[in-house]
Amino acid sequence: MSRNILFSNDAFLRFFKDLQVVAGKNVFIEIAVLSEAVSAAAESGAMAAVECTHTNARFELSPLLHSEQRPALLQCVVSPLTAMTLVPSGEGAATPAALLVNEGYRRILDHFPHNVWLCTVKGELFWTNRASNLFTYGKAEVHDADNTRYITKIHPEDLTSAGAALAQAMSRGHMEHPHRYRLRDHSGVYHWFQFSMAPVFDAQGMPIYWVGTSINIQAVHEAELVAAAHIEQLRQRSAAHEGRALESQRVLAQQHKMELVSHLAGGVAHDLNNLLHVMGINIELMRVQMQPEAVLPYLRILEGCLKKAGRLSTQLAGFSGRMPQNAAALEPQALVSDIQDLLAKAVGAEVRLTVELEHGLQAVFVDKAYLENALINLAINARDAMDGRGTMLLHVGMRSRPGPAGVAADYVMFEVEDSGTGIAADLRERVFDPFFTTKSSDKGSGLGLTMVKTFVENSNGHVSIESTPGVGTRVALYLPVSRVPVETVAEDTPRQQQGAGRILLVEDDDSVREAMNSILNQLGYDTIPSFSSDHAVTLLQSGMRPDLIISDIRMPGRLTVLDLIAVVEAQIGTPIIFATGYSADVVIKEGLVNDRYPVLFKPFSAADISVRIQTALGQHPQIGNGGAVTTDATPPLG
């Protein structure tokens, strides 16, 4: 039979509960005399009575229903043998003081704010305190003789691990760490608990039962979930910050690399301009001194090569960070007409090039050389994307886009479209990064599109790119509409004119100084060579009074051109013309942006310097055919 208590009054449950906690075992099963009395009453159908000294109580067991077909139901009446409060078995008779201690101890356990339970050394739960009963069953007193009801209260997913933790503790004789599990309350809601347990020993040091506590940690569990979510959020933020930091490092490294290349490009452009300047001056000297007509065609070829090399040098200086200083109002139709043949040669014979010009095109305000170079760059990229075969469209039209202030403005759009392989979405935003290229190492350096973007943005324009893998790519340059009218450039050029006067020539490059000395002598001027600002300042402070000073901008030495200017303005007021192989951004960095002194950018012709000298000396330069003076090599400053 199950020996479950099916019904009892509160007095019986309280007394029975005390019996079990004092005895430290399930009295109906584990106390032999009482277990035998239960079996005798059930089998005989007659009342059985037993006085159990272990529990200091008398049990009267009377069968209510008994037959061969049905299990017996027993009525149990229990009463204490004496007025003495029970004490644990084996401890002898209790003194009045001990009785009070035991009674208070049981009252503390029963009203402890956490769940307290007792189990046998076999793991059978036989006693739970009031707090546990109220939480689990909703009533203060509960008896489960079979020790199975509590199993249904543990979450099915936690039952195995909780049983294993209990068995492991009993096997080791102690519990190393508390164990977490979910327990269902009397309303059916699961709560997270944490239980720990320890053995209770008899006088011989043998465990007689185990006492355990279960603490409700639902609030702790929820706080942990919130903390875990917060930690995950912080981890994601940290990962994002780390990603941004890595991206910043990449950009910084790229900028550093660009700085190095920029300095290299600027230095190369400066040296190239000096060489071109020397070559140009010598060609002009040869033209004057050599009259045979058979030589003149070769000189013209050399002059054409010099102009092309000068254009390349200008573009190289532009890559070094120079702002487009030769911007002017240009007709898009005329510009496309001039460059169309060059574009066709750039893409090759197997690419079908189509040009579309919309009606109503307005003038664009840009540096012509830079724009031509940008379009050629885009054409070459299109050719490579199509592997030299396909179709390319150059479309020019008017578009309205938000300007720098967010207000819509009119732009001239130059769009290059190809039928190539296209660009993957994850690479599209990187195509303008310096040194990034999707081409093989023998076909691209990753600088072409960077130069295009730099030129367009320095021209107050925008660049956009659209691409579909397997379909093709469209790159559009949006350049601002010109606010000034297109000027008609005179075909006439300034002529060399003889002059007179003493010129202090300040130039650190020996070949440039010698070439400039030769051309100035040919123009009729006496030159006083100087190789640095330090030397020139010493000459002026020592009493030298030239009619004009022609000086390079950057030279070795302690003093700079600003020191030279200060001495000149303070003492003699001699006019100065600056000549440089650097780009306009260097002129700006040196502080020469107030238009007080003209600046010539190498290479320039003898006619250019002749006109500048006569203007600086207050003379009136003559222009061939009465045209206006224009010097493309001299950008406006300020």
Order of alpha helices (4+ residues) and beta strands (2+ residues): alpha-alpha-alpha-beta-beta-beta-alpha-beta-beta-alpha-alpha-beta-beta-beta-alpha-alpha-beta-alpha-beta-beta-alpha-beta-beta-alpha-alpha-beta-beta-beta-alpha-beta-alpha-beta-alpha-beta-alpha-beta-alpha
